[in-house]
Amino acid sequence: MAAKKKAKKAGAGAVSAGVAARNNEYLQRLVTDADLRDDLRTAVESSRRAYNRANGKGPAKAFDDKKVQKDLKEAASSFQSAASSLRDGPKKRKRRGIGSLLGIAIIGGIVAVAVSEDLRKKVLDTLFGAEEEFEYSSTTTPSSTATEPVAS
């Protein structure tokens, strides 16, 4: 009987822990943000390398080691980057929908008009009206002296 109560109590604790984890905004951000995970992974790996390299040395010798210094700087910058991304909140994605589609359509239309003469004529006819056919007929008659050769 006591075992059932313990199991029930442990199950209830696991459920409440799951609910708390689901509602925690930092854990949600950790799950969804790949850059944050990469920063934390890099920071932990750099810290581990620095600790393994400095292990067994005295503090003075450990901090004189250039590789330890490099690993500690890398860990610090990664922790700093992770902290700032947690503080700033999730990055909003830029929506590229109607605006870029409209821009592509306009550029495509301009190229099509520039390349196709038939399309260019249709656009000009639509904008400015149909082009009138024009035949030139002269109202003056040519002079007869200009057409006859001069005898010499």
Phi and psi in degrees as GROMACS dihedral restraints (atoms count N, CA, C in turn):
[ dihedral_restraints ]
;  ai    aj    ak    al  type     phi  dphi    fc
    3     4     5     6     1   -67.1    20    10
    4     5     6     7     1   -33.0    20    10
    6     7     8     9     1   -66.0    20    10
    7     8     9    10     1   -37.7    20    10
    9    10    11    12     1   -66.4    20    10
   10    11    12    13     1   -39.5    20    10
   12    13    14    15     1   -65.1    20    10
   13    14    15    16     1   -41.1    20    10
   15    16    17    18     1   -64.4    20    10
   16    17    18    19     1   -42.7    20    10
   18    19    20    21     1   -64.2    20    10
   19    20    21    22     1   -42.0    20    10
   21    22    23    24     1   -64.4    20    10
   22    23    24    25     1   -42.3    20    10
   24    25    26    27     1   -64.5    20    10
   25    26    27    28     1   -41.5    20    10
   27    28    29    30     1   -66.6    20    10
   28    29    30    31     1   -39.1    20    10
   30    31    32    33     1   -64.5    20    10
   31    32    33    34     1   -41.9    20    10
   33    34    35    36     1   -65.0    20    10
   34    35    36    37     1   -37.8    20    10
   36    37    38    39     1   -65.8    20    10
   37    38    39    40     1   -37.7    20    10
   39    40    41    42     1   -67.6    20    10
   40    41    42    43     1   -39.9    20    10
   42    43    44    45     1   -64.7    20    10
   43    44    45    46     1   -44.7    20    10
   45    46    47    48     1   -67.4    20    10
   46    47    48    49     1   -33.7    20    10
   48    49    50    51     1   -66.2    20    10
   49    50    51    52     1   -38.9    20    10
   51    52    53    54     1   -64.8    20    10
   52    53    54    55     1   -41.4    20    10
   54    55    56    57     1   -64.9    20    10
   55    56    57    58     1   -41.6    20    10
   57    58    59    60     1   -64.7    20    10
   58    59    60    61     1   -39.5    20    10
   60    61    62    63     1   -67.1    20    10
   61    62    63    64     1   -37.8    20    10
   63    64    65    66     1   -67.0    20    10
   64    65    66    67     1   -33.1    20    10
   66    67    68    69     1   -88.5    20    10
   67    68    69    70     1    -6.7    20    10
   69    70    71    72     1   -81.1    20    10
   70    71    72    73     1   117.1    20    10
   72    73    74    75     1   -66.4    20    10
   73    74    75    76     1   -30.4    20    10
   75    76    77    78     1   -70.0    20    10
   76    77    78    79     1   -41.3    20    10
   78    79    80    81     1   -66.8    20    10
   79    80    81    82     1   -38.1    20    10
   81    82    83    84     1   -62.4    20    10
   82    83    84    85     1   -41.8    20    10
   84    85    86    87     1   -66.8    20    10
   85    86    87    88     1   -36.5    20    10
   87    88    89    90     1   -64.1    20    10
   88    89    90    91     1   -37.2    20    10
   90    91    92    93     1   -71.4    20    10
   91    92    93    94     1   -39.0    20    10
   93    94    95    96     1   -92.3    20    10
   94    95    96    97     1   -24.3    20    10
   96    97    98    99     1   -97.7    20    10
   97    98    99   100     1   107.7    20    10
   99   100   101   102     1   -68.4    20    10
  100   101   102   103     1   -36.0    20    10
  102   103   104   105     1   -64.7    20    10
  103   104   105   106     1   -39.7    20    10
  105   106   107   108     1   -63.6    20    10
  106   107   108   109     1   -43.4    20    10
  108   109   110   111     1   -62.7    20    10
  109   110   111   112     1   -41.8    20    10
  111   112   113   114     1   -63.4    20    10
  112   113   114   115     1   -41.9    20    10
  114   115   116   117     1   -62.1    20    10
  115   116   117   118     1   -44.9    20    10
  117   118   119   120     1   -66.0    20    10
  118   119   120   121     1   -40.2    20    10
  120   121   122   123     1   -62.3    20    10
  121   122   123   124     1   -45.5    20    10
  123   124   125   126     1   -62.4    20    10
  124   125   126   127     1   -41.9    20    10
  126   127   128   129     1   -63.7    20    10
  127   128   129   130     1   -43.9    20    10
  129   130   131   132     1   -67.2    20    10
  130   131   132   133     1   -43.1    20    10
  132   133   134   135     1   -63.7    20    10
  133   134   135   136     1   -42.2    20    10
  135   136   137   138     1   -65.3    20    10
  136   137   138   139     1   -40.8    20    10
  138   139   140   141     1   -62.9    20    10
  139   140   141   142     1   -42.3    20    10
  141   142   143   144     1   -64.0    20    10
  142   143   144   145     1   -42.2    20    10
  144   145   146   147     1   -62.4    20    10
  145   146   147   148     1   -43.3    20    10
  147   148   149   150     1   -64.4    20    10
  148   149   150   151     1   -41.8    20    10
  150   151   152   153     1   -64.4    20    10
  151   152   153   154     1   -45.7    20    10
  153   154   155   156     1   -63.5    20    10
  154   155   156   157     1   -36.9    20    10
  156   157   158   159     1   -72.4    20    10
  157   158   159   160     1   -37.3    20    10
  159   160   161   162     1   -84.6    20    10
  160   161   162   163     1   -13.2    20    10
  162   163   164   165     1   -64.5    20    10
  163   164   165   166     1   128.8    20    10
  165   166   167   168     1    94.0    20    10
  166   167   168   169     1   -17.0    20    10
  168   169   170   171     1   -94.1    20    10
  169   170   171   172     1   159.1    20    10
  171   172   173   174     1   -74.3    20    10
  172   173   174   175     1   163.9    20    10
  174   175   176   177     1   -60.3    20    10
  175   176   177   178     1   -35.6    20    10
  177   178   179   180     1   -68.4    20    10
  178   179   180   181     1   -43.6    20    10
  180   181   182   183     1   -70.1    20    10
  181   182   183   184     1   -34.5    20    10
  183   184   185   186     1   -64.9    20    10
  184   185   186   187     1   -40.8    20    10
  186   187   188   189     1   -81.6    20    10
  187   188   189   190     1   -12.3    20    10
  189   190   191   192     1   -81.7    20    10
  190   191   192   193     1   -17.7    20    10
  192   193   194   195     1   -72.5    20    10
  193   194   195   196     1   123.3    20    10
  195   196   197   198     1   -66.2    20    10
  196   197   198   199     1   -36.0    20    10
  198   199   200   201     1   -68.0    20    10
  199   200   201   202     1   -37.8    20    10
  201   202   203   204     1   -64.3    20    10
  202   203   204   205     1   -43.7    20    10
  204   205   206   207     1   -61.3    20    10
  205   206   207   208     1   -43.1    20    10
  207   208   209   210     1   -62.6    20    10
  208   209   210   211     1   -45.4    20    10
  210   211   212   213     1   -64.9    20    10
  211   212   213   214     1   -39.0    20    10
  213   214   215   216     1   -67.5    20    10
  214   215   216   217     1   -38.6    20    10
  216   217   218   219     1   -65.0    20    10
  217   218   219   220     1   -42.1    20    10
  219   220   221   222     1   -64.0    20    10
  220   221   222   223     1   -41.9    20    10
  222   223   224   225     1   -63.4    20    10
  223   224   225   226     1   -43.4    20    10
  225   226   227   228     1   -64.2    20    10
  226   227   228   229     1   -43.4    20    10
  228   229   230   231     1   -67.6    20    10
  229   230   231   232     1   -35.5    20    10
  231   232   233   234     1   -69.0    20    10
  232   233   234   235     1   -40.9    20    10
  234   235   236   237     1   -63.8    20    10
  235   236   237   238     1   -39.0    20    10
  237   238   239   240     1   -65.3    20    10
  238   239   240   241     1   -42.3    20    10
  240   241   242   243     1   -64.9    20    10
  241   242   243   244     1   -41.6    20    10
  243   244   245   246     1   -64.3    20    10
  244   245   246   247     1   -41.8    20    10
  246   247   248   249     1   -65.0    20    10
  247   248   249   250     1   -40.3    20    10
  249   250   251   252     1   -69.2    20    10
  250   251   252   253     1   -35.7    20    10
  252   253   254   255     1   -70.4    20    10
  253   254   255   256     1   -32.1    20    10
  255   256   257   258     1   -69.4    20    10
  256   257   258   259     1   -39.0    20    10
  258   259   260   261     1   -69.5    20    10
  259   260   261   262     1   -41.6    20    10
  261   262   263   264     1   -74.6    20    10
  262   263   264   265     1   -23.7    20    10
  264   265   266   267     1    95.3    20    10
  265   266   267   268     1   178.2    20    10
  267   268   269   270     1   -68.8    20    10
  268   269   270   271     1   144.5    20    10
  270   271   272   273     1   -78.6    20    10
  271   272   273   274     1   134.4    20    10
  273   274   275   276     1   -84.7    20    10
  274   275   276   277     1   137.0    20    10
  276   277   278   279     1   -78.8    20    10
  277   278   279   280     1   144.7    20    10
  279   280   281   282     1   -79.9    20    10
  280   281   282   283     1   132.0    20    10
  282   283   284   285     1   -88.6    20    10
  283   284   285   286     1   123.7    20    10
  285   286   287   288     1  -119.2    20    10
  286   287   288   289     1    94.1    20    10
  288   289   290   291     1  -127.1    20    10
  289   290   291   292     1  -101.9    20    10
  291   292   293   294     1   -65.9    20    10
  292   293   294   295     1   -38.8    20    10
  294   295   296   297     1   -62.3    20    10
  295   296   297   298     1   -47.7    20    10
  297   298   299   300     1   -73.4    20    10
  298   299   300   301     1   -32.4    20    10
  300   301   302   303     1   -66.0    20    10
  301   302   303   304     1   -40.7    20    10
  303   304   305   306     1   -64.4    20    10
  304   305   306   307     1   -41.2    20    10
  306   307   308   309     1   -62.2    20    10
  307   308   309   310     1   -42.2    20    10
  309   310   311   312     1   -64.5    20    10
  310   311   312   313     1   -40.4    20    10
  312   313   314   315     1   -64.3    20    10
  313   314   315   316     1   -40.8    20    10
  315   316   317   318     1   -66.0    20    10
  316   317   318   319     1   -44.8    20    10
  318   319   320   321     1   -63.9    20    10
  319   320   321   322     1   -41.4    20    10
  321   322   323   324     1   -62.7    20    10
  322   323   324   325     1   -39.6    20    10
  324   325   326   327     1   -65.2    20    10
  325   326   327   328     1   -41.0    20    10
  327   328   329   330     1   -64.1    20    10
  328   329   330   331     1   -43.1    20    10
  330   331   332   333     1   -64.4    20    10
  331   332   333   334     1   -41.4    20    10
  333   334   335   336     1   -63.4    20    10
  334   335   336   337     1   -42.4    20    10
  336   337   338   339     1   -66.3    20    10
  337   338   339   340     1   -38.2    20    10
  339   340   341   342     1   -69.1    20    10
  340   341   342   343     1   -33.2    20    10
  342   343   344   345     1   -86.6    20    10
  343   344   345   346     1   -40.7    20    10
  345   346   347   348     1   -96.6    20    10
  346   347   348   349     1   120.2    20    10
  348   349   350   351     1   -70.4    20    10
  349   350   351   352     1   -39.6    20    10
  351   352   353   354     1   -61.9    20    10
  352   353   354   355     1   -44.1    20    10
  354   355   356   357     1   -65.3    20    10
  355   356   357   358     1   -38.9    20    10
  357   358   359   360     1   -61.8    20    10
  358   359   360   361     1   -41.7    20    10
  360   361   362   363     1   -64.3    20    10
  361   362   363   364     1   -40.6    20    10
  363   364   365   366     1   -64.5    20    10
  364   365   366   367     1   -41.3    20    10
  366   367   368   369     1   -65.3    20    10
  367   368   369   370     1   -44.3    20    10
  369   370   371   372     1   -65.6    20    10
  370   371   372   373     1   -39.0    20    10
  372   373   374   375     1   -64.2    20    10
  373   374   375   376     1   -38.4    20    10
  375   376   377   378     1   -68.0    20    10
  376   377   378   379     1   -41.7    20    10
  378   379   380   381     1   -75.4    20    10
  379   380   381   382     1   -43.4    20    10
  381   382   383   384     1  -114.4    20    10
  382   383   384   385     1     3.7    20    10
  384   385   386   387     1    92.3    20    10
  385   386   387   388     1   163.6    20    10
  387   388   389   390     1   -65.6    20    10
  388   389   390   391     1   145.3    20    10
  390   391   392   393     1   -79.3    20    10
  391   392   393   394     1   132.8    20    10
  393   394   395   396     1   -83.7    20    10
  394   395   396   397     1   139.0    20    10
  396   397   398   399     1   -76.5    20    10
  397   398   399   400     1   133.8    20    10
  399   400   401   402     1  -125.6    20    10
  400   401   402   403     1   123.3    20    10
  402   403   404   405     1  -114.4    20    10
  403   404   405   406     1   134.2    20    10
  405   406   407   408     1   -92.3    20    10
  406   407   408   409     1   127.9    20    10
  408   409   410   411     1  -129.4    20    10
  409   410   411   412     1   130.2    20    10
  411   412   413   414     1   -79.7    20    10
  412   413   414   415     1   139.3    20    10
  414   415   416   417     1   -92.8    20    10
  415   416   417   418     1   -10.3    20    10
  417   418   419   420     1  -101.9    20    10
  418   419   420   421     1   153.2    20    10
  420   421   422   423     1  -104.5    20    10
  421   422   423   424     1   146.1    20    10
  423   424   425   426     1   -67.9    20    10
  424   425   426   427     1   146.9    20    10
  426   427   428   429     1   -73.8    20    10
  427   428   429   430     1   146.6    20    10
  429   430   431   432     1   -75.8    20    10
  430   431   432   433     1   -24.4    20    10
  432   433   434   435     1   -72.3    20    10
  433   434   435   436     1   -27.6    20    10
  435   436   437   438     1   -76.3    20    10
  436   437   438   439     1   -23.0    20    10
  438   439   440   441     1   -92.3    20    10
  439   440   441   442     1   -21.9    20    10
  441   442   443   444     1   -86.8    20    10
  442   443   444   445     1   136.5    20    10
  444   445   446   447     1   -70.7    20    10
  445   446   447   448     1   147.6    20    10
  447   448   449   450     1   -87.0    20    10
  448   449   450   451     1   130.2    20    10
  450   451   452   453     1   -86.5    20    10
  451   452   453   454     1   138.0    20    10
